[in-house]
Amino acid sequence: MRVAHRRPVYHQLHPDWRAGAGLAAGWTDQCRRFCKEVVGTIQDVETLLTRNRIWVDRTRDVGVIRAADAVDYGLTGPNLRGSGVDYDVRKAHPYLVYGRLEFDVPVGSVGDCYDRYLVRMEEMRQSVRLLHQCLDALPEGPVDVADGKIVLPRKDKVLTRMEELIHQFMLVTQGVNAPPGEIYFGAENPKGELGFYIHSRGGGTPHRLKIRAPSFVNLSILPHLLPGHMMSDVVAILGSFDFVMGECDR
């Protein structure tokens, strides 16, 4: 209830918020307050769990994934780093502004559920560190590029003018006019590497599209990992994978 009470109403704070003219007034201050609060919450969780005898007994040496197996099965993200493999797409193949930011990549040593928990806890702290750096370097100005061929028109004009309504309809239904060719781009997401392979013959619809869903790939190791464990261990193992079932339903 405390968080909901302080939730900002963006369209009241800034009249052009929905139009994408710029950040809402006070948004950066609210983000900084959130960063400060979330660090305290992370500390509370660690105080509750990290040295808790029950938690440690139910996660340590459970669901151990060797580094070689993690690589062979294509694991990425915290599940890969929990096994001691120092690989983060933001470090290995920097994109956006990650090449100019400072952050550490936490890795485990055993590869069990406990290591995967520790890696995620530290990664939340590193995320806060990244946010502070981005806020310090955040420039003024609009948040959208001024290119009507790829950016949706202002919402208030879509609701009141026929030209903007047609413009939005064409962008949404026909897509961006992409040149012929093929490309793959992978980004570091909370679940691992989320990748998109696109083969284009021109136009707004790709000829071929393949999405590399990290949860789907990460769970591929379960038939190798689960045998020999107790049924009660399955809950801890699945929880340590932090997967999204929507990525696996294919």
Helices and strands as residue ranges (DSSP letters): H 2-5, H 10-13, H 27-49, H 53-59, H 67-72, H 78-81, H 89-92, G 98-100, H 113-136, H 155-158, H 162-174, E 181-189, E 192-200, E 208-212, H 214-218, G 219-221, H 222-225, H 231-241, G 245-247
